[in-house]
Amino acid sequence: VKSNFGDQIFLSHPPHMTLYLNDFPSMEFDKDVRVFLSKWKPFQIEIEGWHVFYNDIRTGGNTVSYRVNNIGDVQAFQLEVVKTISKHRSKELMNWVKHDSFLPEMQECIKKYGYPYVGRLWIPHFAISSIEKQNFEKAWSGFSQQTPKFSFLCSKLALFEVRGEEHLFIKNYGIGS
């Protein structure tokens, strides 16, 4: 992507699945996260194929992602993460969620959690790149020639601070420990 189209949004991010994105005034949730994760066991994440978020509300482009196959397990985990840490978030909403274009169910999640994509409204994925619309068809012709299929054990929850396009690693939490 970069060699053909230059820098694109998400292209420089470390591989990750965003479970929740919000502003936190402090790390007061640390104990709650450790207690929550002690009740879970590491679980498999299965990747098969692509998912595209067309007209991505955060980027304005089309975001190409690895599609997660076992979404029920991953959505259940994400919902519990959000319930555990959202009570510690800043009450000021992030700018990108201040849109009337979210579905009513998503608006309810924004009111409750400060984030529109929670539980079954969240699509588990690993973003590769958000590609500018004028470059998408050419880029997609390369992606669509392949069908990714692999799985891995998810044994950690990583916490990052996001500043624009920069991800600053803060801490790893073990799942089941």
ZIRA-V176476 format. One record per backbone hydrogen bond with DSSP energy under -0.5 kcal/mol. NH is the residue of the N-H (numbers start at 1). CO is the residue of the C=O. If there is no record, write none. Layout:
nh-><NH,NH>
co-><CO,CO>
This chain:
nh-><5,6,9,11,13,19,25,30,33,34,35,36,37,38,39,39,40,43,45,47,47,48,49,51,53,54,56,56,60,62,63,63,64,64,65,66,67,68,69,71,74,75,76,77,78,79,80,81,82,83,84,85,86,88,89,90,97,98,99,102,107,108,109,110,111,112,113,114,114,115,118,121,122,124,126,127,128,129,130,131,131,135,136,136,137,139,140,141,142,142,143,144,145,146,150,152,154,154,155,157,159,161,162,163,163,166,168,168,169,170,171,173,175,176,176,177>
co-><1,2,130,8,10,17,88,27,29,30,31,32,33,34,35,36,37,154,152,45,150,67,148,65,63,52,53,61,56,131,53,61,62,129,51,126,49,124,46,69,70,71,72,73,74,75,76,77,78,79,80,81,82,85,86,23,94,95,97,99,103,104,105,106,107,108,109,109,110,109,116,118,119,122,66,125,64,64,9,62,129,132,132,133,133,135,136,137,138,139,139,140,142,143,47,45,43,152,153,173,171,168,160,161,166,163,161,166,167,159,159,157,155,37,174,174>
